[in-house]
Amino acid sequence: MVNKKLLENLNRLGFVMMEVEEDFDVNNTLAEVVKSEDNRLWESFPVLLANTAQNYSFDYEQTLKRLKKKQDQKNFHELLLLSLALYQSLHLSFFWANQLKKNFSNKELATLKLLKKSLSSNDVVTFGNKRFHSDRLKTAFNNYFERDAEKTSRMKEKHEELSLEYALSQVFSPKQKELFKKKLNGEVLTKTEKEYYSRTVKKKVSALANPELHRFAQKLMDY
């Protein structure tokens, strides 16, 4: 049985539309989803996980610490692999996900590759006694974007937003990306932020705005 507090917290991660408290522990909420063993929540785990990427709240180790049972830890890792494979099958990439994969063993990377292949082929994926249908996973993920796209008019714009988030993460540190967005949105910067922006961020922005650099980068992407 899924408790009410968990469902309320899940709303903050893009799942159930309910009134919630302002603050909550993202890692604890993800751990509670794992422990629930609820099929519906597990199918939406990739959505919940992806939604934490926008504010850097997800911490693999902190979530793992909240899972005391070996089986829960195993389920968490399998759900994580399943989520990463789903992102790859949908051609989505996140900085935090790529960082995690750097610590994966060859066996884990091989499992990830097989999962992606299964999801791309719309096969059924099995973990223990749980069966995940590719179409249901993709539907749950796309339904989230369709709901969220109401704010941006079109689903395409949400995917472009995620792609931009990923691209910015390749160039800027979290703090630099924050200042980049504040400047772009016309927000007032503190004296310290102005100095840091001028000293560090502005130089990167200038380089990115260089048309020759952009042309060369596009050329390299074709190789």
URZI-V37893 format. One record per residue. N is the residue number from 1. RES is the residue in three letters. PSI is psi as a letter, one per 30 degrees, with the letter a starting at -180 (NA if undefined). Layout:
{{N & RES & PSI} {N & RES & PSI}}
This chain:
{{1 & MET & k} {2 & VAL & k} {3 & ASN & l} {4 & LYS & e} {5 & LYS & e} {6 & LEU & e} {7 & LEU & e} {8 & GLU & e} {9 & ASN & e} {10 & LEU & f} {11 & ASN & e} {12 & ARG & f} {13 & LEU & g} {14 & GLY & g} {15 & PHE & d} {16 & VAL & k} {17 & MET & j} {18 & MET & l} {19 & GLU & k} {20 & VAL & l} {21 & GLU & l} {22 & GLU & e} {23 & ASP & k} {24 & PHE & l} {25 & ASP & j} {26 & VAL & e} {27 & ASN & e} {28 & ASN & e} {29 & THR & e} {30 & LEU & e} {31 & ALA & e} {32 & GLU & e} {33 & VAL & e} {34 & VAL & e} {35 & LYS & f} {36 & SER & f} {37 & GLU & g} {38 & ASP & k} {39 & ASN & e} {40 & ARG & e} {41 & LEU & e} {42 & TRP & e} {43 & GLU & f} {44 & SER & g} {45 & PHE & e} {46 & PRO & e} {47 & VAL & e} {48 & LEU & e} {49 & LEU & e} {50 & ALA & e} {51 & ASN & f} {52 & THR & f} {53 & ALA & f} {54 & GLN & f} {55 & ASN & g} {56 & TYR & h} {57 & SER & f} {58 & PHE & k} {59 & ASP & j} {60 & TYR & e} {61 & GLU & e} {62 & GLN & e} {63 & THR & e} {64 & LEU & e} {65 & LYS & f} {66 & ARG & f} {67 & LEU & j} {68 & LYS & e} {69 & LYS & k} {70 & LYS & e} {71 & GLN & e} {72 & ASP & e} {73 & GLN & e} {74 & LYS & e} {75 & ASN & e} {76 & PHE & e} {77 & HIS & e} {78 & GLU & e} {79 & LEU & e} {80 & LEU & e} {81 & LEU & e} {82 & LEU & e} {83 & SER & e} {84 & LEU & e} {85 & ALA & e} {86 & LEU & e} {87 & TYR & e} {88 & GLN & e} {89 & SER & f} {90 & LEU & g} {91 & HIS & h} {92 & LEU & k} {93 & SER & k} {94 & PHE & k} {95 & PHE & e} {96 & TRP & e} {97 & ALA & e} {98 & ASN & e} {99 & GLN & e} {100 & LEU & e} {101 & LYS & f} {102 & LYS & f} {103 & ASN & g} {104 & PHE & k} {105 & SER & l} {106 & ASN & e} {107 & LYS & e} {108 & GLU & e} {109 & LEU & e} {110 & ALA & e} {111 & THR & e} {112 & LEU & e} {113 & LYS & e} {114 & LEU & e} {115 & LEU & e} {116 & LYS & e} {117 & LYS & e} {118 & SER & e} {119 & LEU & e} {120 & SER & f} {121 & SER & g} {122 & ASN & h} {123 & ASP & l} {124 & VAL & k} {125 & VAL & k} {126 & THR & k} {127 & PHE & j} {128 & GLY & b} {129 & ASN & g} {130 & LYS & k} {131 & ARG & k} {132 & PHE & k} {133 & HIS & k} {134 & SER & e} {135 & ASP & e} {136 & ARG & e} {137 & LEU & e} {138 & LYS & e} {139 & THR & e} {140 & ALA & e} {141 & PHE & e} {142 & ASN & e} {143 & ASN & e} {144 & TYR & e} {145 & PHE & e} {146 & GLU & e} {147 & ARG & e} {148 & ASP & f} {149 & ALA & f} {150 & GLU & f} {151 & LYS & f} {152 & THR & g} {153 & SER & e} {154 & ARG & k} {155 & MET & e} {156 & LYS & e} {157 & GLU & e} {158 & LYS & e} {159 & HIS & e} {160 & GLU & e} {161 & GLU & e} {162 & LEU & e} {163 & SER & e} {164 & LEU & e} {165 & GLU & e} {166 & TYR & e} {167 & ALA & e} {168 & LEU & e} {169 & SER & f} {170 & GLN & f} {171 & VAL & e} {172 & PHE & k} {173 & SER & l} {174 & PRO & e} {175 & LYS & e} {176 & GLN & e} {177 & LYS & e} {178 & GLU & e} {179 & LEU & e} {180 & PHE & e} {181 & LYS & e} {182 & LYS & e} {183 & LYS & e} {184 & LEU & e} {185 & ASN & g} {186 & GLY & g} {187 & GLU & l} {188 & VAL & k} {189 & LEU & k} {190 & THR & l} {191 & LYS & e} {192 & THR & e} {193 & GLU & e} {194 & LYS & e} {195 & GLU & e} {196 & TYR & e} {197 & TYR & e} {198 & SER & e} {199 & ARG & e} {200 & THR & e} {201 & VAL & e} {202 & LYS & e} {203 & LYS & e} {204 & LYS & e} {205 & VAL & e} {206 & SER & e} {207 & ALA & e} {208 & LEU & f} {209 & ALA & f} {210 & ASN & j} {211 & PRO & e} {212 & GLU & e} {213 & LEU & e} {214 & HIS & e} {215 & ARG & e} {216 & PHE & e} {217 & ALA & e} {218 & GLN & e} {219 & LYS & e} {220 & LEU & e} {221 & MET & f} {222 & ASP & f} {223 & TYR & NA}}
